[in-house]
C-alpha cells in the first residue's frame, strides 16, 4: 500500500477494493481454520487466537481503507472550496 498513487479517483477506488478483498480473505481464512475441527469443538485458546487475528485484520482494514477515504475527502473538500 505504501507505493500506491492515490492522485486519480480510480486509484483510490482500487485501493479501497483491494483492502476490502484482503480483509474478506483474511476473515474467511480465520473462519476456515476454526472449522477444521469437523464438529469436534475448538479450544478456548484457538478461539482467543482467532479473536486476536480478527482484531488485527480489522485494524489493517481500517488503516488501508482509511487512507484512500481520507484522500477522497480532501479532494472533495477542495472541490467544494473552488465552487
C-alpha positions in Angstrom: 0.0 0.0 0.0 2.9 2.4 0.6 3.8 2.6 -3.1 0.2 3.3 -4.3 -0.6 6.5 -6.0 -3.9 8.0 -4.9 -4.0 11.0 -7.2 -6.6 9.6 -9.6 -10.0 8.6 -8.2 -9.9 5.2 -9.9 -6.7 4.5 -7.9 -8.4 5.4 -4.7 -11.3 3.1 -5.6 -8.9 0.3 -6.5 -7.1 0.7 -3.2 -10.3 0.5 -1.3 -11.4 -2.6 -3.2 -8.1 -4.2 -2.6 -8.3 -3.5 1.1 -11.8 -5.0 1.2 -10.8 -8.1 -0.7 -7.8 -8.7 1.6 -10.0 -8.2 4.7 -12.6 -10.7 3.4 -10.0 -13.2 2.5 -8.3 -12.9 5.9 -11.6 -13.3 7.8 -12.6 -16.4 5.6 -9.2 -17.9 6.4 -9.7 -17.4 10.1 -13.1 -19.0 9.9 -11.8 -21.9 7.8 -9.1 -22.6 10.5 -11.8 -22.7 13.1 -14.0 -25.0 11.0 -11.2 -27.6 10.6 -12.2 -29.3 13.8 -15.1 -31.2 12.0 -17.6 -30.6 14.8 -15.2 -31.8 17.5 -15.1 -28.4 19.1 -12.4 -25.7 19.2 -10.2 -25.0 22.2 -10.6 -21.8 24.1 -7.0 -20.9 23.2 -7.8 -21.2 19.5 -10.9 -19.1 19.8 -8.9 -16.4 21.6 -6.3 -16.6 18.8 -9.0 -16.2 16.2 -10.4 -13.1 18.0 -6.9 -11.5 18.1 -6.4 -12.3 14.4 -9.8 -10.7 13.6 -8.9 -7.6 15.6 -5.6 -7.3 13.7 -7.5 -7.8 10.4 -10.0 -5.0 11.4 -7.1 -2.7 12.3 -5.3 -3.3 9.0 -8.5 -2.9 7.0 -9.3 0.4 8.8 -5.8 1.8 8.0 -5.7 0.6 4.4 -9.3 1.8 3.7 -8.9 5.0 5.7 -6.0 6.3 3.6 -7.9 6.4 0.3 -11.0 7.6 2.0 -9.0 10.5 3.6 -7.6 11.4 0.2 -11.0 11.3 -1.4 -12.4 13.5 1.3 -9.6 16.0 0.9 -10.2 16.2 -2.9 -14.0 16.6 -2.3 -13.4 19.3 0.3 -11.0 21.1 -2.1 -13.5 20.9 -4.9 -16.2 22.4 -2.7 -14.0 25.4 -1.9 -13.4 26.0 -5.6 -17.1 26.4 -6.2 
